[in-house]
Amino acid sequence: MFKNQTPIARRSVVLGAVGAASLALTPLARAQQKFVNVLTGGQSGVYYPLGVALSQIYAKVLPDAKVTVQSTKASAENLNLLQAGRGEIALTLGDALSDAWNGDKEAGFNTPLKKLRAVAGVYANYIQIVANAESGIKTIADLKGKRISVGAPKSGTELNARAILKAAGLSYSDFAKVEYLAFGESVELMKNRQLDVTLQSAGLGVASIRDLSTSIKIVVVAIPADVVAKVGDAAYQPATIPANTYTGQTADTPTAAIKNFLVSHEGVPAEVVYLMTKSMFENLDTMVAAHAAAKGISKEGATTGTPVTFHPGAEKYYREVGLMK
């Protein structure tokens, strides 16, 4: 946000935002925001198309800002980039957000990321374990000895994989091969019979698995509720992948779901975050058109489940609509 500004200029922008107690949307306040970088994930996932939709919405309410979308390795990278001031808003999984706030080194956060500020709880990610039917995998126990991709290193998906596999009594050493690949790359290796199974944490109907299910016969592997409970983290909740979400998936499949969040940082002016929050909820049709996962976004679910302090700009919007006092 503060590229090409002197330290004095940066300080005056922040102080101006803090001092604007009324959060009045003045032309000057709007003009101060020169850049809005939306941090997303891999292009074959859900974060990226939703980030593109957000950028289109933001461009209309922040006409003086240059709005860009950055494809990243998702949750952990997004949060570290926000902390460093190299993005203004990002999508992340709830468990990664908690790890970042608390400074969990194993999850990729060397120190607590206390500059982060919550904007909204959005839709849920579903942990989707998808196997090539030819592999003979039918249950989570059958994964042992197989070749698996668990997502990009230290991504939200990979952190989810560690948690779910551990709860199921498995570790990476139990597999014949473990690949750390983005969704699209994982699917290509499965099509070529170089992998047996992919674990992807994403919204329902993610493009990568839709593509895979139309190319080979798949099995969506159940994650039983007792395995979800053994994770021992309230962010993980039992859920269901409805039948026919993917070609060849004829039955409802139990799994785990984890809430996603939109997050900013303390250096983004409150007026700007207010506009970004308000405009998203007023344009949910644009979000749903970008990806069906956005059907899970609602104002009612926006203010719960985050360990992170809310941004003052987001709080203003939630007070306006009666969700915060």
Protein Blocks (a to p, Z undefined) as FASTA:
>chain_A
ZZoiafklmmmmmmmmmmmmnopacfklmmmpmbdcddfbdfklmklmmmmmmmmmmmmm
mmmbccdddddehjmlmmmmmmnopafbdcddfklmmmmmnopaknopabacfkbccfbd
cddddddddddfklopabfklmgopacdebjehiaklmmmmmmmmmnopafklpmbdcdd
dfklmmmmmmnopafbdcddddehiaklmmmmmmpccddddddfklmmmnopakbccddd
dehkbghiabdcddddddddddddfklcfklmmmmmmmmmmmmmmmmmmomklmmgcfkl
mmgoiabdcdfklmmmmmmnopaZZ
